[in-house]
Amino acid sequence: MKKILLLAAALLLLIGTAIGADPPDVKEGLWSIHTQTIDNPGSKKSESSTTICRSHAYDQHVQSLSKSAMKGCTLKESSEGSKHISELHCVVAGTAIETKGTSVFQGDTSTHSETHTTYTPAFYGVTDSTMTQDQKYLGSCPAGVQPGDLTLADGTVNHLWKH
């Protein structure tokens, strides 16, 4: 279940964590995503690098999925120029989850996001987690790669969207 929540968080970050406020459109095409997560206690660090093929339709699909997954949660958002700030509170399986995130869009070709989450009580032994994510536009999606195709560092392709 923890992996599902982390994947959901990553997907939300793909659209800048902004749900109600409209994040700026970014270029359609292939994007690199570098994610670093530090879980506590113990400062357990993990990193990953992936690529994803994006389109505006795919981003809208992820946004609609995130809205339906957020039912029962409270969300506060604000935008200051290219910066989007969100605070989210949810209760999942008896654990209160408090998340504060900031995403900075650098034009339509780059984003930097920082998200801090606390879990009360601890969720699978994790009391808090910090995720930093940098995304960069690489160009057109390669032949045969469709929007929603997420490629892991080992070459595994996950098809996140059937269209």
DSSP file (Angstrom, degrees, kcal/mol; ACC not computed):
  #  RESIDUE AA STRUCTURE BP1 BP2  ACC     N-H-->O    O-->H-N    N-H-->O    O-->H-N    TCO  KAPPA ALPHA  PHI   PSI    X-CA   Y-CA   Z-CA
    1    1 A M     >        0   0    0      0, 0.0     4,-2.3     0, 0.0     5,-0.2   0.000 360.0 360.0 360.0 -35.9    0.0    0.0    0.0
    2    2 A K  H  >  +     0   0    0      1,-0.2     4,-2.6     2,-0.2     5,-0.2   0.913 360.0  51.8 -59.6 -42.2    2.9    2.3    0.7
    3    3 A K  H  > S+     0   0    0      1,-0.2     4,-2.5     2,-0.2    -1,-0.2   0.870 107.4  53.1 -63.1 -36.0    4.2    1.9   -2.8
    4    4 A I  H  > S+     0   0    0      2,-0.2     4,-2.6     1,-0.2    -1,-0.2   0.930 110.3  46.9 -64.2 -44.8    0.7    2.8   -4.1
    5    5 A L  H  X S+     0   0    0     -4,-2.3     4,-2.6     2,-0.2    -2,-0.2   0.904 112.7  49.4 -64.0 -40.6    0.7    6.0   -2.1
    6    6 A L  H  X S+     0   0    0     -4,-2.6     4,-2.5     2,-0.2    -1,-0.2   0.902 111.5  48.9 -65.7 -39.5    4.2    6.9   -3.2
    7    7 A L  H  X S+     0   0    0     -4,-2.5     4,-2.6     2,-0.2    -2,-0.2   0.916 111.4  49.9 -63.5 -42.6    3.2    6.3   -6.9
    8    8 A A  H  X S+     0   0    0     -4,-2.6     4,-2.4     2,-0.2    -2,-0.2   0.917 110.9  49.6 -61.2 -42.7    0.1    8.4   -6.4
    9    9 A A  H  X S+     0   0    0     -4,-2.6     4,-2.3     1,-0.2    -2,-0.2   0.919 110.7  49.9 -61.7 -42.8    2.3   11.2   -4.9
   10   10 A A  H  X S+     0   0    0     -4,-2.5     4,-1.4     1,-0.2    -2,-0.2   0.909 110.0  50.2 -63.2 -41.5    4.6   10.9   -7.8
   11   11 A L  H  X S+     0   0    0     -4,-2.6     4,-0.7     1,-0.2    -1,-0.2   0.898 109.4  51.3 -64.0 -39.6    1.8   11.2  -10.3
   12   12 A L  H ><>S+     0   0    0     -4,-2.4     5,-2.5     1,-0.2     3,-1.1   0.902 107.5  53.3 -63.2 -39.0    0.4   14.2   -8.5
   13   13 A L  H ><5S+     0   0    0     -4,-2.3     3,-1.9     1,-0.3    -1,-0.2   0.793  94.9  69.9 -66.7 -26.4    3.9   15.8   -8.7
   14   14 A L  H 3<5S+     0   0    0     -4,-1.4    -1,-0.3     1,-0.3    -2,-0.2   0.820 106.0  39.8 -59.7 -28.8    3.9   15.2  -12.4
   15   15 A I  T X<5S-     0   0    0     -3,-1.1     3,-0.7    -4,-0.7    -1,-0.3   0.160 127.3 -98.8-107.5  18.9    1.2   17.9  -12.7
   16   16 A G  T < 5 -     0   0    0     -3,-1.9    -3,-0.2     1,-0.2    87,-0.2   0.645  54.2 -87.5  82.3  14.9    2.8   20.1  -10.1
   17   17 A T  T 3 <S+     0   0    0     -5,-2.5     2,-0.6     1,-0.2    -1,-0.2   0.404  93.0 129.5  62.1  -0.1    0.6   19.0   -7.2
   18   18 A A    <   +     0   0    0     -3,-0.7    -1,-0.2    -6,-0.2    68,-0.1  -0.738  20.9 157.8 -86.2 124.1   -1.9   21.7   -8.2
   19   19 A I  S    S+     0   0    0     -2,-0.6    -1,-0.2    -3,-0.1    48,-0.1   0.798  74.8  25.9-110.3 -55.8   -5.4   20.2   -8.4
   20   20 A G  S    S+     0   0    0      2,-0.1     2,-0.3    47,-0.0    -2,-0.1   0.923 116.5  63.3 -78.5 -44.9   -7.9   23.0   -8.1
   21   21 A A  S    S-     0   0    0      1,-0.1    57,-0.1    57,-0.0    63,-0.0  -0.598  96.9-114.0 -77.9 140.8   -5.6   25.8   -9.3
   22   22 A D        -     0   0    0     -2,-0.3    -3,-0.1     3,-0.0     3,-0.1  -0.652  26.1-145.7 -80.5 117.9   -4.6   25.3  -12.9
   23   23 A P        -     0   0    0      0, 0.0     3,-0.1     0, 0.0    -7,-0.1  -0.424  36.0 -88.8 -71.5 158.0   -0.9   24.6  -13.2
   24   24 A P        -     0   0    0      0, 0.0     2,-0.1     0, 0.0    58,-0.0  -0.363  47.3-102.6 -65.6 148.7    0.7   26.0  -16.3
   25   25 A D        -     0   0    0     -3,-0.1     2,-0.3     1,-0.0     3,-0.0  -0.445  38.0-154.0 -66.5 143.4    0.7   23.8  -19.4
   26   26 A V        -     0   0    0     -2,-0.1    83,-0.2     1,-0.1    82,-0.1  -0.768  31.5 -76.2-114.5 165.6    4.0   22.1  -20.1
   27   27 A K        -     0   0    0     81,-2.6     2,-0.3    -2,-0.3    27,-0.1  -0.278  44.2-121.3 -62.3 141.6    5.3   20.9  -23.4
   28   28 A E  S    S+     0   0    0     25,-0.1     2,-0.3   109,-0.0    27,-0.2  -0.639  71.9  60.5 -78.3 141.0    4.0   17.7  -24.7
   29   29 A G  E    S-A   54   0A   0     25,-1.9    25,-3.0    -2,-0.3     2,-0.4  -0.957  91.1 -14.3 141.6-158.6    6.7   15.1  -25.3
   30   30 A L  E     -AB  53 139A   0    109,-3.0   108,-3.5    -2,-0.3   109,-1.0  -0.664  56.0-172.4 -87.5 131.2    9.3   13.1  -23.4
   31   31 A W  E     -AB  52 137A   0     21,-2.5    21,-2.2    -2,-0.4     2,-0.3  -0.959  16.8-140.6-123.7 139.3   10.2   14.2  -19.9
   32   32 A S  E     -AB  51 136A   0    104,-2.9   104,-2.0    -2,-0.4     2,-0.4  -0.779  17.7-163.5 -93.2 145.5   12.9   13.0  -17.5
   33   33 A I  E     -AB  50 135A   0     17,-2.9    17,-2.4    -2,-0.3     2,-0.5  -0.979   7.8-171.9-133.1 119.1   12.0   12.8  -13.8
   34   34 A H  E     -AB  49 134A   0    100,-2.8   100,-2.4    -2,-0.4     2,-0.4  -0.960  12.6-173.6-111.3 123.5   14.6   12.5  -11.1
   35   35 A T  E     -AB  48 133A   0     13,-2.8    13,-2.4    -2,-0.5     2,-0.4  -0.952  11.6-173.8-122.0 134.2   13.2   11.8   -7.7
   36   36 A Q  E     -AB  47 132A   0     96,-2.7    96,-2.8    -2,-0.4     2,-0.4  -0.997   8.7-173.9-124.5 129.7   14.9   11.7   -4.3
   37   37 A T  E     -AB  46 131A   0      9,-3.0     9,-2.6    -2,-0.4     2,-0.5  -0.976  10.0-166.6-125.6 137.2   13.0   10.5   -1.2
   38   38 A I  E     -AB  45 130A   0     92,-2.4    92,-2.2    -2,-0.4     2,-0.4  -0.978  11.2-166.0-123.6 117.0   14.2   10.5    2.4
   39   39 A D  E   > -AB  44 129A   0      5,-2.7     5,-2.7    -2,-0.5    90,-0.2  -0.818  20.8-109.4-103.2 141.3   12.1    8.5    4.9
   40   40 A N  E   5S+ B   0 128A   0     88,-2.7    87,-2.6    -2,-0.4    88,-1.1  -0.887  83.6  50.4-120.4 154.9   12.4    8.8    8.7
   41   41 A P  T   5S+     0   0    0      0, 0.0     3,-0.3     0, 0.0    -2,-0.1   0.494 127.9  20.1 -74.7 159.9   13.3    7.6   11.1
   42   42 A G  T   5S-     0   0    0      1,-0.2    -2,-0.2    -2,-0.2     3,-0.2   0.375 104.0-105.2 100.9  -3.2   16.7    6.7    9.9
   43   43 A S  T   5 -     0   0    0      1,-0.2     2,-0.7    -5,-0.1    -3,-0.2   0.913  48.4-170.4  47.8  49.9   17.1    9.1    7.0
   44   44 A K  E   < -A   39   0A   0     -5,-2.7    -5,-2.7    -3,-0.3     2,-0.4  -0.628   6.6-157.4 -76.3 112.9   16.5    6.2    4.5
   45   45 A K  E     +A   38   0A   0     -2,-0.7     2,-0.3    -7,-0.2    -7,-0.2  -0.739  17.1 174.3 -98.6 136.9   17.4    7.7    1.1
   46   46 A S  E     -A   37   0A   0     -9,-2.6    -9,-3.0    -2,-0.4     2,-0.3  -0.988   6.6-169.6-136.2 149.9   16.1    6.4   -2.2
   47   47 A E  E     +A   36   0A   0     -2,-0.3     2,-0.3   -11,-0.2   -11,-0.2  -0.971   5.0 178.3-135.4 150.5   16.6    7.8   -5.7
   48   48 A S  E     -A   35   0A   0    -13,-2.4   -13,-2.8    -2,-0.3     2,-0.4  -0.993  14.2-156.9-149.0 153.1   15.1    7.0   -9.1
   49   49 A S  E     +A   34   0A   0     -2,-0.3   104,-0.5   -15,-0.2     2,-0.3  -1.000  25.3 157.9-130.1 130.9   15.3    8.3  -12.6
   50   50 A T  E     -AC  33 152A   0    -17,-2.4   -17,-2.9    -2,-0.4     2,-0.3  -0.871  28.8-138.1-138.9 170.2   12.5    7.7  -15.1
   51   51 A T  E     -AC  32 151A   0    100,-1.9   100,-3.0    -2,-0.3     2,-0.4  -0.967  16.9-169.8-128.2 152.8   11.1    9.2  -18.3
   52   52 A I  E     -AC  31 150A   0    -21,-2.2   -21,-2.5    -2,-0.3     2,-0.6  -0.999  21.8-132.1-141.8 140.3    7.5    9.7  -19.2
   53   53 A C  E     -A   30   0A   0     96,-1.6    95,-3.2    93,-0.4     2,-0.3  -0.812  35.6-168.0 -88.3 125.1    5.8   10.6  -22.4
   54   54 A R  E     +A   29   0A   0    -25,-3.0   -25,-1.9    -2,-0.6     2,-0.3  -0.867  18.9 173.1-119.9 149.4    3.3   13.4  -21.7
   55   55 A S     >  -     0   0    0     -2,-0.3     4,-2.5   -27,-0.2     5,-0.2  -0.931  46.0-109.2-138.9 164.2    0.4   15.0  -23.6
   56   56 A H  H  > S+     0   0    0     -2,-0.3     4,-2.3     1,-0.2     5,-0.2   0.892 121.4  53.3 -62.0 -37.6   -2.1   17.6  -22.3
   57   57 A A  H  > S+     0   0    0      2,-0.2     4,-2.2     1,-0.2    -1,-0.2   0.909 109.0  48.6 -64.0 -41.4   -4.8   14.9  -22.5
   58   58 A Y  H  > S+     0   0    0      2,-0.2     4,-2.6     1,-0.2     5,-0.2   0.935 110.6  50.6 -63.6 -45.1   -2.7   12.6  -20.3
   59   59 A D  H  X S+     0   0    0     -4,-2.5     4,-2.3     1,-0.2    -2,-0.2   0.900 110.8  49.3 -59.3 -40.8   -2.0   15.4  -17.8
   60   60 A Q  H  X S+     0   0    0     -4,-2.3     4,-2.3     2,-0.2    -1,-0.2   0.885 109.3  52.9 -65.6 -38.0   -5.8   16.1  -17.6
   61   61 A H  H  X S+     0   0    0     -4,-2.2     4,-2.3     2,-0.2    -2,-0.2   0.933 110.5  46.6 -60.8 -47.1   -6.4   12.4  -17.1
   62   62 A V  H  X S+     0   0    0     -4,-2.6     4,-2.6     1,-0.2    -2,-0.2   0.895 110.9  53.4 -62.6 -39.9   -4.0   12.3  -14.2
   63   63 A Q  H  X S+     0   0    0     -4,-2.3     4,-1.9    -5,-0.2    -1,-0.2   0.910 109.4  47.3 -62.4 -42.1   -5.5   15.4  -12.8
   64   64 A S  H  X S+     0   0    0     -4,-2.3     4,-1.9     2,-0.2    -2,-0.2   0.888 111.9  50.7 -68.9 -37.1   -9.0   13.8  -12.9
   65   65 A L  H  X S+     0   0    0     -4,-2.3     4,-2.1     1,-0.2    -2,-0.2   0.914 109.8  50.4 -62.8 -42.1   -7.7   10.6  -11.2
   66   66 A S  H  X S+     0   0    0     -4,-2.6     4,-1.2     1,-0.2    -2,-0.2   0.880 107.6  53.7 -66.1 -36.4   -6.1   12.7   -8.5
   67   67 A K  H  < S+     0   0    0     -4,-1.9     3,-0.3     1,-0.2    -1,-0.2   0.920 111.0  45.2 -63.4 -42.5   -9.3   14.6   -7.8
   68   68 A S  H >< S+     0   0    0     -4,-1.9     3,-0.9     1,-0.2    -1,-0.2   0.853 112.1  52.1 -71.0 -32.3  -11.3   11.4   -7.4
   69   69 A A  H 3< S+     0   0    0     -4,-2.1    -1,-0.2     1,-0.2    -2,-0.2   0.707 103.5  60.7 -72.8 -19.2   -8.5    9.9   -5.2
   70   70 A M  T >< S+     0   0    0     -4,-1.2     3,-2.6    -3,-0.3    -1,-0.2   0.402  70.1 130.7 -91.3   2.3   -8.6   13.0   -3.0
   71   71 A K  T <  S+     0   0    0     -3,-0.9     3,-0.1     1,-0.3    -3,-0.0  -0.346  75.9  24.3 -58.3 133.4  -12.2   12.7   -1.9
   72   72 A G  T 3  S+     0   0    0      1,-0.4    -1,-0.3    18,-0.1     2,-0.3   0.352 104.5 105.5  90.4  -5.6  -12.4   13.0    1.9
   73   73 A C    <   -     0   0    0     -3,-2.6     2,-0.4    17,-0.1    -1,-0.4  -0.690  66.3-131.3-101.2 158.3   -9.2   15.0    1.9
   74   74 A T  E     -D   89   0A   0     15,-2.5    15,-2.4    -2,-0.3     2,-0.4  -0.929  23.9-170.3-110.0 139.1   -8.8   18.7    2.5
   75   75 A L  E     -D   88   0A   0     -2,-0.4     2,-0.4    13,-0.2    13,-0.2  -0.992  11.2-172.0-132.8 131.0   -6.6   20.7    0.1
   76   76 A K  E     +D   87   0A   0     11,-2.7    11,-2.6    -2,-0.4     2,-0.3  -0.982  17.3 177.2-119.2 135.5   -5.4   24.3    0.3
   77   77 A E  E     +D   86   0A   0     -2,-0.4     2,-0.3     9,-0.2     9,-0.2  -0.961  12.1 173.9-137.9 154.2   -3.6   25.8   -2.7
   78   78 A S  E     -D   85   0A   0      7,-2.2     7,-2.9    -2,-0.3     2,-0.4  -0.982  15.4-148.1-152.3 157.7   -2.1   29.0   -3.8
   79   79 A S  E     -D   84   0A   0     -2,-0.3     2,-0.4     5,-0.2     5,-0.2  -0.988   9.7-177.0-129.0 139.0   -0.1   30.3   -6.7
   80   80 A E  E >   -D   83   0A   0      3,-2.9     3,-1.9    -2,-0.4     2,-0.4  -0.822  66.3 -65.1-132.9  92.7    2.5   33.0   -6.8
   81   81 A G  T 3  S-     0   0    0     -2,-0.4    -1,-0.1     1,-0.3    24,-0.0  -0.502 122.0  -7.4  64.5-120.7    3.7   33.4  -10.4
   82   82 A S  T 3  S+     0   0    0     -2,-0.4    23,-2.6    -3,-0.1     2,-0.5   0.406 119.1  93.9 -88.5   2.8    5.4   30.2  -11.4
   83   83 A K  E <   -DE  80 104A   0     -3,-1.9    -3,-2.9    21,-0.2     2,-0.5  -0.842  54.4-167.5-102.4 130.5    5.2   28.8   -7.9
   84   84 A H  E     -DE  79 103A   0     19,-3.0    19,-2.8    -2,-0.5     2,-0.4  -0.971   5.3-168.8-116.6 128.9    2.4   26.5   -6.8
   85   85 A I  E     +DE  78 102A   0     -7,-2.9    -7,-2.2    -2,-0.5     2,-0.4  -0.952   7.4 177.9-120.1 134.2    2.0   25.7   -3.1
   86   86 A S  E     -DE  77 101A   0     15,-2.7    15,-2.9    -2,-0.4     2,-0.4  -0.990  16.2-165.6-138.2 148.1   -0.4   23.0   -1.8
   87   87 A E  E     -DE  76 100A   0    -11,-2.6   -11,-2.7    -2,-0.4     2,-0.4  -1.000  15.5-172.7-130.0 129.7   -1.2   21.6    1.6
   88   88 A L  E     -DE  75  99A   0     11,-2.9    11,-2.9    -2,-0.4     2,-0.4  -0.968   9.9-170.9-128.6 137.2   -3.1   18.3    1.9
   89   89 A H  E     +DE  74  98A   0    -15,-2.4   -15,-2.5    -2,-0.4     2,-0.3  -0.994  18.5 157.5-129.0 125.9   -4.6   16.5    4.8
   90   90 A C  E     - E   0  97A   0      7,-2.2     7,-3.5    -2,-0.4     2,-0.5  -0.949  33.0-141.5-138.9 159.2   -6.0   13.0    4.6
   91   91 A V  E     + E   0  96A   0     -2,-0.3     2,-0.4     5,-0.2     5,-0.2  -0.989  24.8 177.2-122.1 121.0   -6.7   10.1    6.8
   92   92 A V  E >   - E   0  95A   0      3,-2.5     3,-2.2    -2,-0.5    -2,-0.0  -0.989  69.4 -18.7-127.1 122.5   -5.9    6.7    5.3
   93   93 A A  T 3  S-     0   0    0     -2,-0.4    -1,-0.1     1,-0.3     3,-0.1   0.857 129.6 -49.7  51.1  40.3   -6.3    3.4    7.3
   94   94 A G  T 3  S+     0   0    0      1,-0.2     2,-0.5    -3,-0.0    -1,-0.3   0.490 114.4 117.4  81.2   2.8   -6.3    5.3   10.5
   95   95 A T  E <   -E   92   0A   0     -3,-2.2    -3,-2.5    24,-0.0     2,-0.4  -0.914  60.2-138.4-108.1 125.2   -3.2    7.3    9.7
   96   96 A A  E     -EF  91 120A   0     24,-3.2    24,-2.3    -2,-0.5     2,-0.5  -0.681  19.6-161.2 -78.4 129.5   -3.3   11.1    9.4
   97   97 A I  E     -EF  90 119A   0     -7,-3.5    -7,-2.2    -2,-0.4     2,-0.5  -0.963   8.3-173.6-118.4 118.3   -1.3   12.3    6.4
   98   98 A E  E     -EF  89 118A   0     20,-2.2    20,-2.5    -2,-0.5     2,-0.4  -0.957   8.5-178.6-113.0 122.6   -0.2   15.9    6.3
   99   99 A T  E     -EF  88 117A   0    -11,-2.9   -11,-2.9    -2,-0.5     2,-0.4  -0.979  12.7-175.8-127.5 134.0    1.6   17.0    3.1
  100  100 A K  E     +EF  87 116A   0     16,-2.4    16,-2.8    -2,-0.4     2,-0.4  -0.997  17.0 175.7-125.3 127.0    3.0   20.4    2.1
  101  101 A G  E     -EF  86 115A   0    -15,-2.9   -15,-2.7    -2,-0.4     2,-0.4  -0.969  19.3-165.8-136.6 148.8    4.4   20.8   -1.4
  102  102 A T  E     -EF  85 114A   0     12,-2.5    12,-2.5    -2,-0.4     2,-0.4  -1.000   7.3-172.5-131.2 130.7    5.9   23.5   -3.5
  103  103 A S  E     -EF  84 113A   0    -19,-2.8   -19,-3.0    -2,-0.4     2,-0.5  -0.988   5.9-161.7-123.3 133.0    6.4   23.2   -7.3
  104  104 A V  E     -EF  83 112A   0      8,-2.9     8,-1.9    -2,-0.4     2,-0.5  -0.965   7.8-152.7-116.7 121.6    8.2   25.8   -9.3
  105  105 A F  E     - F   0 111A   0    -23,-2.6     2,-0.9    -2,-0.5     6,-0.2  -0.806   1.8-159.9 -93.3 127.6    7.7   25.8  -13.1
  106  106 A Q    >   -     0   0    0      4,-3.3     3,-1.2    -2,-0.5     4,-0.4  -0.812  65.4 -60.2-106.9  89.3   10.5   27.2  -15.2
  107  107 A G  T 3  S-     0   0    0     -2,-0.9     3,-0.1     1,-0.2    -1,-0.0  -0.441  92.1 -52.5  66.7-145.8    8.7   28.0  -18.3
  108  108 A D  T 3  S+     0   0    0      1,-0.1   -81,-2.6    -2,-0.1    -1,-0.2   0.147 131.6  62.0-110.3  18.2    7.1   25.0  -19.9
  109  109 A T  S <  S+     0   0    0     -3,-1.2    28,-2.5     1,-0.2     2,-0.3   0.364 100.7  33.8-126.3   4.1   10.2   22.8  -20.0
  110  110 A S  E     - G   0 136A   0     -4,-0.4    -4,-3.3    26,-0.2     2,-0.3  -0.972  50.8-177.2-161.5 142.8   11.2   22.3  -16.4
  111  111 A T  E     -FG 105 135A   0     24,-2.1    24,-2.6    -2,-0.3     2,-0.4  -0.991   9.0-161.8-139.6 150.7    9.8   21.9  -12.9
  112  112 A H  E     -FG 104 134A   0     -8,-1.9    -8,-2.9    -2,-0.3     2,-0.4  -0.997  16.5-175.0-129.7 126.2   11.3   21.5   -9.4
  113  113 A S  E     -FG 103 133A   0     20,-3.0    20,-2.8    -2,-0.4     2,-0.4  -0.959  11.9-172.2-126.0 141.3    9.1   20.1   -6.6
  114  114 A E  E     +FG 102 132A   0    -12,-2.5   -12,-2.5    -2,-0.4     2,-0.4  -0.997  11.0 179.1-130.9 128.0    9.7   19.7   -2.9
  115  115 A T  E     -FG 101 131A   0     16,-2.8    16,-3.0    -2,-0.4     2,-0.5  -0.993  11.2-166.5-133.0 132.2    7.1   17.8   -0.8
  116  116 A H  E     -FG 100 130A   0    -16,-2.8   -16,-2.4    -2,-0.4     2,-0.4  -0.981  11.2-174.7-120.1 129.6    7.2   17.0    2.9
  117  117 A T  E     -FG  99 129A   0     12,-3.1    12,-2.8    -2,-0.5     2,-0.4  -0.972   8.1-163.6-126.1 136.2    4.8   14.5    4.4
  118  118 A T  E     -FG  98 128A   0    -20,-2.5   -20,-2.2    -2,-0.4     2,-0.4  -0.928   6.9-154.1-116.3 147.3    4.2   13.5    8.0
  119  119 A Y  E     -F   97   0A   0      8,-3.1   -22,-0.2    -2,-0.4     4,-0.1  -0.982   9.8-143.3-122.8 125.0    2.3   10.3    9.1
  120  120 A T  E    S+F   96   0A   0    -24,-2.3   -24,-3.2    -2,-0.4     2,-0.2  -0.959  93.5  18.4-132.1 114.1    0.6   10.1   12.5
  121  121 A P  E    S-     0   0A   0      0, 0.0    -1,-0.1     0, 0.0     5,-0.1   0.683 121.3 -87.5 -69.8 176.3    0.8    7.4   13.7
  122  122 A A  E     -     0   0A   0     -2,-0.2     2,-0.6     1,-0.1     5,-0.2  -0.130  37.3-133.7 -51.8 144.6    3.8    6.1   11.6
  123  123 A F  E >  S- G   0 126A   0      3,-2.7     3,-2.0     1,-0.2    -1,-0.1  -0.917  83.1 -23.1-107.5 110.7    2.8    4.5    8.3
  124  124 A Y  T 3  S-     0   0    0     -2,-0.6    -1,-0.2     1,-0.3     3,-0.1   0.874 129.8 -50.6  50.9  39.8    4.7    1.2    7.8
  125  125 A G  T 3  S+     0   0    0      1,-0.2     2,-0.5    -3,-0.1    -1,-0.3   0.365 113.3 121.8  84.7  -4.6    7.3    2.5   10.2
  126  126 A V  E <   + G   0 123A   0     -3,-2.0    -3,-2.7     1,-0.2    -1,-0.2  -0.817  33.8 177.8 -96.8 126.1    7.7    5.9    8.4
  127  127 A T  E    S-     0   0A   0    -87,-2.6    -8,-3.1    -2,-0.5     2,-0.3   0.770  70.6  -2.2 -94.1 -32.5    7.0    9.0   10.5
  128  128 A D  E     -BG  40 118A   0    -88,-1.1   -88,-2.7   -10,-0.3    -1,-0.3  -0.990  59.6-162.1-157.1 158.9    7.8   11.5    7.8
  129  129 A S  E     -BG  39 117A   0    -12,-2.8   -12,-3.1    -2,-0.3     2,-0.5  -0.999   5.3-157.7-145.6 140.0    9.1   11.7    4.2
  130  130 A T  E     -BG  38 116A   0    -92,-2.2   -92,-2.4    -2,-0.3     2,-0.5  -0.987  12.3-170.0-121.0 127.6   10.7   14.4    2.0
  131  131 A M  E     -BG  37 115A   0    -16,-3.0   -16,-2.8    -2,-0.5     2,-0.4  -0.969   5.0-172.6-120.7 129.4   10.5   14.1   -1.7
  132  132 A T  E     -BG  36 114A   0    -96,-2.8   -96,-2.7    -2,-0.5     2,-0.4  -0.973  10.4-176.4-117.4 133.8   12.4   16.3   -4.2
  133  133 A Q  E     -BG  35 113A   0    -20,-2.8   -20,-3.0    -2,-0.4     2,-0.5  -0.992  13.2-169.0-138.5 131.0   11.7   15.9   -7.8
  134  134 A D  E     -BG  34 112A   0   -100,-2.4  -100,-2.8    -2,-0.4     2,-0.4  -0.975  10.1-172.0-117.5 130.7   13.2   17.6  -10.9
  135  135 A Q  E     -BG  33 111A   0    -24,-2.6   -24,-2.1    -2,-0.5     2,-0.4  -0.964   2.8-176.8-124.0 138.7   11.5   17.2  -14.3
  136  136 A K  E     -BG  32 110A   0   -104,-2.0  -104,-2.9    -2,-0.4     2,-0.3  -0.998  28.4-119.5-138.8 138.9   12.9   18.3  -17.6
  137  137 A Y  E     -B   31   0A   0    -28,-2.5  -106,-0.2    -2,-0.4     3,-0.1  -0.586  26.7-179.4 -72.6 131.3   11.6   18.3  -21.1
  138  138 A L  E     -     0   0A   0   -108,-3.5     2,-0.3     1,-0.4  -107,-0.2   0.663  45.2 -97.0-106.5 -22.6   13.8   16.2  -23.4
  139  139 A G  E    S-B   30   0A   0   -109,-1.0  -109,-3.0  -112,-0.1    -1,-0.4  -0.944  71.1  -6.0 137.0-160.8   12.0   16.5  -26.8
  140  140 A S  S    S-     0   0    0     -2,-0.3  -111,-0.1  -111,-0.2     3,-0.1  -0.300  76.6 -99.8 -67.3 151.9    9.5   14.5  -28.8
  141  141 A C        -     0   0    0    -87,-0.1     3,-0.1     1,-0.1    -1,-0.1  -0.517  46.8-105.7 -69.4 139.3    8.4   11.0  -27.6
  142  142 A P    >   -     0   0    0      0, 0.0     3,-2.1     0, 0.0    -1,-0.1  -0.185  48.9 -76.2 -62.2 159.4   10.3    8.3  -29.4
  143  143 A A  T 3  S+     0   0    0      1,-0.3     3,-0.1    -3,-0.1    -3,-0.0  -0.312 121.2  20.1 -55.6 134.8    8.5    6.2  -32.0
  144  144 A G  T 3  S+     0   0    0      1,-0.2     2,-0.5    -3,-0.1    -1,-0.3   0.324  95.6 115.8  86.3  -7.8    6.2    3.7  -30.4
  145  145 A V    <   -     0   0    0     -3,-2.1    -1,-0.2    -4,-0.0    -4,-0.1  -0.852  48.5-163.5 -99.0 126.4    6.1    5.5  -27.1
  146  146 A Q    >   -     0   0    0     -2,-0.5     3,-2.1     1,-0.1   -93,-0.4  -0.675  34.0 -79.8-106.3 157.9    2.6    6.8  -26.2
  147  147 A P  T 3  S+     0   0    0      0, 0.0   -93,-0.2     0, 0.0    14,-0.2  -0.328 119.9  31.8 -53.5 135.2    1.5    9.4  -23.6
  148  148 A G  T 3  S+     0   0    0    -95,-3.2    12,-2.6     1,-0.3     2,-0.7   0.334  82.2 133.7  94.3  -5.7    1.4    7.8  -20.2
  149  149 A D  E <   - H   0 159A   0     -3,-2.1   -96,-1.6   -96,-0.2     2,-0.5  -0.709  37.7-166.4 -80.9 115.1    4.3    5.4  -21.0
  150  150 A L  E     -CH  52 158A   0      8,-3.0     8,-3.2    -2,-0.7     2,-0.6  -0.904   2.4-159.3-105.0 122.6    6.7    5.6  -18.0
  151  151 A T  E     -CH  51 157A   0   -100,-3.0  -100,-1.9    -2,-0.5     6,-0.2  -0.912   7.6-147.0-109.2 121.7   10.1    4.1  -18.5
  152  152 A L  E >   -C   50   0A   0      4,-3.0     3,-2.2    -2,-0.6  -102,-0.2  -0.318  32.8-100.0 -79.1 166.4   12.1    3.0  -15.4
  153  153 A A  T 3  S+     0   0    0   -104,-0.5    -1,-0.1     1,-0.3  -103,-0.1   0.793 123.6  56.3 -58.4 -29.6   15.9    3.2  -15.2
  154  154 A D  T 3  S-     0   0    0      2,-0.1    -1,-0.3     1,-0.0     3,-0.1   0.410 123.4-103.7 -85.0   4.1   16.2   -0.5  -15.9
  155  155 A G  S <  S+     0   0    0     -3,-2.2     2,-0.2     1,-0.3    -2,-0.1   0.332  72.3 145.8  93.3  -7.5   14.2   -0.1  -19.2
  156  156 A T        -     0   0    0     -5,-0.1    -4,-3.0     1,-0.1     2,-0.5  -0.444  38.3-147.5 -63.9 132.7   10.9   -1.5  -17.8
  157  157 A V  E     -H  151   0A   0     -6,-0.2     2,-0.5    -2,-0.2    -6,-0.2  -0.914  10.4-165.2-107.9 126.8    7.9    0.3  -19.4
  158  158 A N  E     -H  150   0A   0     -8,-3.2    -8,-3.0    -2,-0.5     2,-1.0  -0.954  13.8-145.4-108.4 125.6    4.7    0.9  -17.4
  159  159 A H  E     +H  149   0A   0     -2,-0.5   -10,-0.2   -10,-0.2   -11,-0.1  -0.795  22.7 174.9 -91.7 101.2    1.7    1.9  -19.5
  160  160 A L        +     0   0    0    -12,-2.6     2,-0.4    -2,-1.0    -1,-0.2   0.526  63.0  43.2 -86.8  -6.4   -0.1    4.2  -17.1
  161  161 A W        -     0   0    0    -14,-0.2     2,-0.6   -13,-0.1    -1,-0.2  -0.975  60.1-160.2-146.8 125.9   -2.8    5.3  -19.5
  162  162 A K              0   0    0     -2,-0.4   -14,-0.0     1,-0.1    -3,-0.0  -0.929 360.0 360.0-103.1 120.9   -4.9    3.3  -22.0
  163  163 A H              0   0    0     -2,-0.6    -1,-0.1   -16,-0.1  -105,-0.0   0.373 360.0 360.0-128.9 360.0   -6.3    5.6  -24.6
